[in-house]
Amino acid sequence: MSDPQQESTGEDAAGFDDESKEIARSLGAVWQDFAGERPRSIDVEVLQDRVRCVIDERADAARDDGDGEATDATGLSPHSVGYGYRASAAVARITHRRVVGYIPSRDEKSETSTQVFILRRELRRY
């Protein structure tokens, strides 16, 4: 006989996995809008009250044209305030929760960005 709690936990984990993939796709699209190309990889970790994303900024070698520009012709950058607003909006849309904080950090040496989105706590009725 199976444990009903185990089954619901598996379903929740699958839901978080789908949510993580959707967040990664959306943030990749927003990154492309600001940088002109998609990042190599995006790892997303969805926790109870926050979403943590690690973005490998390096372009794939096959797509690298060698111009190495970090901003496009309009001067947009994925490290600008505008990117933070659009990324927060994407996370809020997918999680169905308001983003109350956005904490970006960047390691220029390894060319990775870590972004933490703090989510509003879920209201519970007792």
C-alpha positions in Angstrom: 0.0 0.0 0.0 1.4 3.4 -0.9 1.6 6.4 1.4 -0.6 9.3 0.2 1.9 11.8 1.6 4.7 10.4 -0.5 2.6 10.7 -3.7 1.7 14.3 -3.0 5.3 15.2 -2.3 6.3 13.7 -5.7 3.6 15.8 -7.4 4.8 18.9 -5.7 8.4 18.2 -6.7 7.3 17.7 -10.3 5.5 21.1 -10.1 8.6 22.8 -8.8 10.6 21.2 -11.6 8.2 22.5 -14.3 8.2 25.9 -12.7 12.0 25.9 -12.6 12.2 25.1 -16.3 9.6 27.8 -17.2 11.5 30.4 -15.1 14.8 29.4 -16.8 13.2 29.8 -20.3 11.7 33.1 -19.4 14.8 34.5 -17.9 16.8 33.3 -20.9 14.4 35.3 -23.2 14.7 38.4 -21.0 18.5 38.0 -21.0 18.5 37.8 -24.8 16.5 41.0 -25.0 19.1 42.8 -23.0 22.3 41.1 -24.1 21.5 40.2 -27.6 22.2 36.5 -27.1 21.1 33.7 -24.7 23.3 32.7 -21.8 25.0 29.3 -21.9 23.0 28.0 -19.0 20.5 29.0 -16.3 20.1 26.9 -13.2 17.0 27.7 -11.2 16.2 26.6 -7.6 12.7 27.3 -6.4 12.4 27.3 -2.6 9.4 28.2 -0.4 9.9 32.0 -0.3 12.6 32.6 -2.9 13.9 31.7 -6.3 17.7 31.5 -6.9 19.1 31.6 -10.4 22.7 31.0 -11.5 23.3 32.3 -15.0 26.4 31.3 -17.0 26.8 34.4 -19.1 29.3 33.0 -21.7 27.9 32.6 -25.1 28.2 29.2 -26.8 31.3 28.9 -29.0 29.2 28.0 -32.0 27.2 31.2 -31.7 30.1 33.4 -30.7 30.8 35.9 -33.5 33.8 37.3 -31.8 32.5 40.9 -31.4 32.3 40.5 -27.6 29.9 43.4 -27.0 28.1 43.3 -23.6 25.5 45.8 -24.7 23.5 46.1 -27.9 23.0 49.2 -30.1 20.4 50.6 -27.7 22.8 50.4 -24.7 20.8 47.8 -22.9 22.6 45.5 -20.5 21.4 42.4 -18.5 23.0 44.1 -15.5 20.8 47.2 -15.6 17.8 48.1 -13.5 15.4 47.5 -16.5 16.5 43.9 -16.6 15.7 43.5 -12.9 12.2 44.8 -13.5 11.5 42.5 -16.4 13.1 39.4 -14.7 11.1 40.1 -11.5 7.9 40.4 -13.6 8.6 37.0 -15.3 9.2 35.3 -12.0 6.0 36.8 -10.5 4.0 35.7 -13.5 5.2 32.1 -13.3 5.1 31.7 -9.5 1.8 33.6 -9.1 3.4 35.4 -6.2 4.6 39.0 -5.9 8.4 39.5 -6.0 9.3 41.8 -3.0 13.0 41.7 -3.5 15.6 41.2 -6.2 19.3 40.6 -5.2 21.7 40.4 -8.2 25.4 39.6 -7.9 28.0 39.0 -10.5 31.3 37.2 -10.6 33.2 38.8 -13.5 36.1 36.3 -13.3 33.9 33.2 -13.9 31.3 35.2 -15.9 28.4 34.1 -13.8 25.5 36.0 -12.4 23.5 34.9 -9.3 20.0 36.4 -8.9 17.8 35.9 -5.9 14.1 36.8 -6.1 12.4 37.1 -2.7 8.7 36.1 -2.9 5.9 37.4 -0.8 4.8 34.9 1.7 1.7 33.0 0.9 -1.3 34.1 3.0 -2.9 31.2 4.8 -6.3 31.1 6.4 -6.8 29.0 9.5 
